Every structure is written in structure tokens, then in C-alpha cells.
Amino acid sequence: MQVNVRPYQTQDCSSILEIVNYNINHTTNIYEYLPRTLEEQIQQL
């Protein structure tokens, strides 16, 4: 199996946002209390 790693791109934000918000709501992996918006996630780029 080959894995290709590429830089984070704007079109990835909505998928990454799902993962981040799940972790904000259901785990202690991310020390934030409120889910992020898409605009906030894009700013993380």
C-alpha cells in the first residue's frame, strides 16, 4: 500500500472540520469547548 502525503489545502477544510468538531464534542484530545466554523478552520490553514 502506498500513501501519498500532500500539504493541507482549502478543499480539505470541510472534511478536517468534521474530524476536529467530533473530537471537540466527544473527546479531550482538543482543548476547545465550542465547535469550529468552516471559516475558523480555513483560518487554521
C-alpha positions as CSV (number, residue, x, y, z in Angstrom):
1,M,0.0,0.0,0.0
2,Q,1.3,3.4,-1.0
3,V,0.4,6.5,0.9
4,N,0.8,9.9,-0.6
5,V,1.1,12.9,1.7
6,R,0.4,16.3,0.4
7,P,0.0,19.7,2.0
8,Y,-3.3,20.7,3.6
9,Q,-5.4,22.6,1.1
10,T,-8.5,24.7,1.3
11,Q,-10.7,22.0,-0.3
12,D,-9.8,19.7,2.7
13,C,-11.2,22.0,5.3
14,S,-14.8,20.6,5.4
15,S,-13.5,17.1,5.9
16,I,-11.0,18.1,8.5
17,L,-13.6,20.2,10.2
18,E,-15.8,17.1,10.7
19,I,-12.9,15.3,12.4
20,V,-12.0,18.3,14.6
21,N,-15.5,19.0,15.7
22,Y,-16.2,15.4,16.5
23,N,-13.1,15.5,18.8
24,I,-14.1,18.8,20.4
25,N,-17.6,17.3,21.2
26,H,-16.6,13.8,22.2
27,T,-13.1,13.6,23.5
28,T,-10.5,15.5,25.4
29,N,-8.0,15.4,22.5
30,I,-8.6,19.1,21.6
31,Y,-8.9,21.6,24.4
32,E,-11.6,23.7,22.9
33,Y,-15.2,23.9,24.1
34,L,-17.1,25.1,21.1
35,P,-17.2,23.5,17.6
36,R,-15.3,25.5,14.9
37,T,-17.0,27.0,11.9
38,L,-15.7,26.4,8.4
39,E,-14.3,30.0,8.4
40,E,-12.4,29.3,11.5
41,Q,-11.0,26.1,10.1
42,I,-9.9,27.8,6.9
43,Q,-8.0,30.4,9.0
44,Q,-6.0,27.5,10.6
45,L,-4.6,26.9,7.1
